Amino acid sequence: MSDQRGIADLEPLWRSKEQKAWYWYDWANSAFYTTVLSVLFAPYLITVAGRAAGCGSSADETCSRTVTVLGLHLAAGSLPFYLTSFATISSAFVLPVVGAMVDRSGRKRWHLAAFAWSGSFFAALLFFMRGDQWQLAAFAIVASSILGGCSLVSYYAILVDISTEAERDHVSSRGWAWGYLGGGLLLALNLVVVLLHDTFGLDKELAVRLSLLSAALWWAGFTLIPFRGLRDRAPTGVVPERGGLVRRSFGQLATTLREMRAFPMTLTFLLAFLFYNDGIQTVINVASTYGSKQLGFGDSVLIATILLIQFVAFGGALVFGRLAASYGAYRCLLWGTYAWMVIVVLAMFLPRENVVAFLLIGVAIGLVLGGTQALSRSFFSLLIPRGREGEYFALYNACERGTSWFGTFLFGVVFQVTGSYRPAIVALIVFFVLGAVFLLRLDARRGILEAGNTPPPRV
């Protein structure tokens, strides 16, 4: 290969090949987050746990009877939300240590695959959730969620290895778009199986269990593509520490947290991301509740809107990637934050049972959703000192996961005070306003230079 480079620079070609392999992990893991976490797991666990609690075969979220978890008596209708919250909070503590280990080992590809395949194994155990047997599923969803987050630390860190600063927005946007497409395709297929289960000779619960299993197999199978197509690189910028890998990782993490004061623009962006991302996640999480309880839509409209957002987000990620090439990721993120403000205000005034207006809001959400998530990842990569990608992206994911309950808490409090979901949805504007305030305080070019990176032509 060195002889070939003496004739022509083939580095862009090698990067392009790795980038194409890298995209497939977005495609792989999105199946778990869409089919399992977003749509099918919670209602099915409520039914199964409800039977164990004595709510009957038609148990649903209205069941107030409890099951026992580690000595705690938890309502069957709340169990999946407690489990995902526990996984989220646990991830906030686990991921930074995992990030330090990833940086020190120089085997990001192996870490990515190991965490992905371990996570998919536990996700596959959800297939055995039936009757009133919910305990294994409770453990499996926590384990698979945490391991999925660990795999993303390696995945995000690899972005820096396979792309130049000028390529980051394009590559990240392609990855997010590929993820929305893959996750949306499997979700659409699974919804067909679940909704038309009689046509396939299945009872509804078996259809749900097979759909959960399909997401685990999809995740594991498509992870083979990045595992084979990426290559490991020697670590750079490693902090000298004594002891074994775990001890050295804790030491490096402590050093990094102390040194972050030298990168004020990086910290400013993390604060901005913490707020506007919390707003984004809350809008997505409460959209179905708002559509059903406030606007009076049935399951068919809500399912159609979920799929619409998924596929429109595919295009939104690509569109924002092109806009970033012309105007810079920073400006596009700021514009995206303003767009989210407009969306929540318009959502407050949506007329009841107006399907067209609801779908149009879904299109707007999809366009901005794909773009803001893709560019947040690529822009943050420019603010990371070389060799610390795992740690910083772990902190990035910890901000995303560890604080994502603020918005839903505010939504619930406003509803309790007012008795209406309309003021609750518009109250979320505070997160986008705070995100925009911190973005406006950010000097993007200064932050990139402080991190030791080269600013792209358009910042």
N, C-alpha and C positions, 0 to 999 in steps of 0.2 A: 504493500500500500504506500510505503514511503517513496518508492520509485515512481509510482504513478503521480504522486503529488509533486515530484520534481518536474513533470511535464505540464501538468495542469492542476489547479487547486480543486480537488474533489471533496473538500470538506462540506460545502453546501449540499452536495449529493448525499453524503453520509448522514448529515443532519436531517435532511428531508425524509430519508428512509426511516430513521428513528422516530421522527415526528409522526409519521403515518402509523407506526406501530403503537406509539404513545396514545393516540386518539382512542384506540380500542378499549382502553381501560375505562374511560368515561362511558362508553357504550356498555361495558360489562357491568360496572357497579351500579349504574342508574336503574337497572331492573330491580335491585333490592330496595332502593329508596322509593321508587314509584309503586310497584306492585305490592310490596310487603308493608313498608312503613307508612306510606301515604294513603293507601286505599283498603287493603284486605285484612291486614293483621288485627287492627283494633276491634272492628265489629265482630269478627269471628271469635277472638279471645273473650270478649264480653259474653257471647253466647255460651261458650264452653265453661268459663268460670262461673257464669250464672247458674248453670246446671249443678255445679259442685256446691254452690251456695244455697241450693234449694229453690231457685226461682222458676224452675220448670223448663220444658224444652223450647219455649219461645222466649227465653230470657234475652233482654236487650239492655240498653243503657239506662232504662228506667228502674232496673232492679237495684234496690238499696241494701240487699243482704250482703254479707261479707264473706271473704275467704281469708285465711291466715297466711301471712308471708313473714317469716322470721319473727314470729310472735306478734306481729301487727295485724289488726283486723281491718282489712281494706275492702271497700265496696267493690263488688264485681264489675259494676259499670265504670269504675274509675281505674281499674287495675292496669290496662295497657298504658294509660297516661302516666301513672306512677312509675311503671317500668321504664318507659322511654325517657322520663325525666331523670331517673336514677342513672341510666346509661349516659345521658347527656352530661350530667354533673361529674360522673366518674371520668368521662373522657377529658374533661377540662384539666384533671390532675394527671392523667396517664400520658396524654399526647406530648407534652413538653419533654418528658423523659425519653419517650420513644424517638422524638425528633433529634435529641442529642446522640442517641445510639445510632440512628441512621447516618448522621453526618460523620461519625467516627469510624464506622465500619467500612465505608466505601463500597457497599453492596446494596445499593438502593433497589435494584431490580429484584434481588432475592427477597429483601424485606417486603417489597410491594406484593410479590407473589405469595409469600408465606402468610402474610396477614390476610390477603384476599381469600386464599384457599381455606384458611382456618375459619374466617368469617362465613364463607359460603357453606362450610360443613355444619356449623351451628344453625345457619339459616335453613338448611335442609331438614334439620330435626323438627321444624315446625310442621312438617307433614304428619307427624305422629300426634298432633293435638286433635283429639276427638273425644266424643262422649263427654265426660266431665274431667278429663285428664289435661289440666292446664299447667302443671308445675314445670314439666320439662320445657314447654314453650316459653314460660316466663324466664327461665335461665337462658334459653337459647337466644331470645331476642336481645337481652342485655349483652351477652357475649358477642353476638354477630354485629351489633351496633358499634360497640367499642372497637372491635377488630376492623370493621369497615373504616372507622375514623383513622386508625393506625395506618391502614394501607394508603389512605389519601395523603398522609404526611409524606411518605416516600414518593407518591405519584406527583404531588405538587413540586417537591424538591427536584425531581428529574427534569421538570420544565426548564430549569436554569441550565442544566447540562446539555440539553439538545437544541437550544435556540439562542441566538444572539439577542441583545437588548432590543434591536429593531424588529425582531421577529416575534417577540413575546405575545403581543396583542393578537396577531394573526393565528398563532399556534393555539393559544388558550381559547380563543373564540371557536376555532374549529373543534377543539376537544369538547367544549360545552355543547356545541351544536350536535356533535355526534352522540353525546350522552342523552340529550333530549330525544333524539330520533330513536335510539335503541330502547330507552326506557318507555317511550310512547308506543312503539310497535309491540313490545311484549305485553304492556298493560292493555292495549286494545285487544290482542289475542286472548288474554286471560279474562277480560270482561265479557267477550263473546262466549267463552266456555262457561263462565259462571251464570250469565243471564240466560243462556240457551242450554242449560245443563241437561234438560230432558231430551233435547235433540241428540245429544251425544250418549244417551243412556246412562247418565250419571245423576246421583242425588246432589243437591246443592252443596252440601258440606264437603263431599269428596271433590267436587269441582274446585272449591276454594283451596283445599289442601294440595291438590295437584298444581294449582296456580302458584301457591307459595313455594312448592318444590321446584317449579320451572324457573323461578327467579334465582334460586340458589344455584341451579345447574347452569343457567345463563351466565351468572357472575363468575363461576369457576371456569367454565369452558372458554369464554372469550378472554379471560386473563392470560391464557396461553399465548395469545398473539403479542402483547407487549413483553411478556416474559422472554419469548424467543427473539423478538425484534430489537430489544434494547440491549445496551451493554453497560457493564459496571465501570466506574471510574475511580481512581485513587482519590481519597479525601484530600481536601485543601483547607488551609486556614484552621487546622485543628488546634484547640487550646491544649497545651501540655498539662496532663494530669497523671497522677499515680494511681495504681490499683488496677482491678479488673475492669471489663467493659462497662458494667453497671455503675461501679463507683466513679469511673472516669466520666461517664455520661452525666451523673448528678453534679460532678464538679464543673463540667463544661457548662451545664445549664445555669448554675449559680453565677459563673463568670459572665455569661451572656446577659443575664438579667441585670447585673451590675453595670455592664458596659452599654446597655441600651440607652442610657442617659446621653450618650455621645451621638445618638441618632434621633434628635427631637422630631424630625419630619416623619420618620418611620412610626414613632409613637403617636403622632398626630393622626396619621392615616388609620392606625389600628383603632383609635377612638372613633373616628368617623365611621369606619366599617362596622364597629360594634353597634352603633346606633342605627344606621340606615339598613344594615342587614337584619337587625332585629325587627324593624318595621316590615321588611320584605317577607321574612319568614312568617310573621304574624298574619299578614294579608293572605298568604297562601293557606295557612292553617285554618283561618276562620272563614274563608270564602264559602265553603259549603254550608256552614251554619248560617251565615248571613243570607245566602241564597234560599235556603229551605225555610228558616224560621221568620225572617223579615220580609222576604220577597215572595214567598209562597210557591217555590218551584219544587217539582217532584224529582225523583232519582234520575229519570231519563235526561232531564235538562242539566242536572248537576254533573252527571257522567260525561255528557257531550262537552260540557264546558271544561272539565278536567283534561280531556283528550285534546280539545282545541288549544288550551294553554300550552300543553306539552309540545305540540307540533309547531305552533306559532313561535314558541321560544327557540326552536331550532333555527328558524329564519332570523329571529331577533339577535341571536348570538352572532350570526354571520354579518348581519347589517351593521351592528355596533363594531365588529372587527374592521369593516371597511371604513366606517366613520373615524375610528381611531387612527387609521393610516393617514387620513387627511387632516384631522384636527387634534389628535393626541388622546390617549386614554383618560388623562386627568379631566379634560374638558367634557368628554363623553360621560364620565361618571357623575360629574356635577349636573349635567343636563338630565341624566337618568334620574338623579335624586329629585330634581324639580318635577320631572314627569310623574314620579310616584306621589308627590304631593297633590298633583292635579287628579290623579286616579282616585285617591281616597276621598277627595272632596266630591267628585262626580258620583262615586259609589253611594255616598250619603243620600243623594237625591234621585237614585234610580227608582222609577215607578214600580209598583208591585205587579208581578206577573207579566212584565214586559220582557219577553224572551230575547228580542232583538237587541234591546239596550244592554241586557245582561251579557250576551255573547260579545257585544262590542267592547265592553269593559274587559272581558276575558281576553280578547285580541290585544288590547292595550297592555294588559298585565304580561301576556306572553312576550310581546316585543321588548318591553323594558326588562323583564325578568332575565331572559337569556343574556342580554347585553351587559347589564350591571354585574351579574355574577362572573361572567367570563373576564371582563376587564378588571374587576377587583383583583382577581388572581394574578393576572399578568402585570398589572401596575404595582402590586405589592412586591412581586419578584424583583423589581428594579430597585427597591428600597432595602434589600437584604445584603449584608456583607457576604462576599464570596466564601463558600465553605460552611456557612451557617444556615443553609436553606431548610434543612430538616427542623431545626429548632424554631426558626422564625415562622415557618409554615405551621408548625405545631401550635405556636402561640396564636397564629391567625385562626386556626381551626378551634382552638380553645375559646377564643373570643366569640366565634360563631356559635359554638355549642353551649358554652357555659353560661351565656347571658340571654339565650333565645327565649327565655320564659318571661322577660320583662313585658314584652308587647302583649302576650296573651293575658298576663296578670292585669295590665291596664284595661284591656278590652273587657275582661270580666268585671272589674270594679265599676267601670263606667256604665255597663249594662245594669249592674245591680242598683246603682244610684238612680239611673234614669228610667229603667224598665224598657229601653229600646236599644236595638242594635245599631241604629243610624248614628247617634252621637258616639257610640263605641267605635265604629269603624273610622269616623273622621278624627277621633282622638289620636289615632295612630300617626297623624301628620307630625306630631311632636318628635317622633324618631327621625323622620326625614329632614325636619328643620335642623335638629341637632347635628345630624350627619352632614348636612350642607354647611353648617357653621364651621365645623372642623375642617371640611374640605377647603373652604375659603381661606382658612388660616394656614393652609399647606403650601409651601414653596416646592413644587414638584422637582424642578431641576436641581435645586439645592439638595434635596433629599437623596436623589440618585447619585450625585457627586459625593456626598458625605459617605454613602455606602460603598464607594469605590467602583461604581459602575459607570458605563458610558451612556449618557442620555440619547434616546432615539431621535431621529429627525423631528418628529412631532411628539411633544410631551403632553 
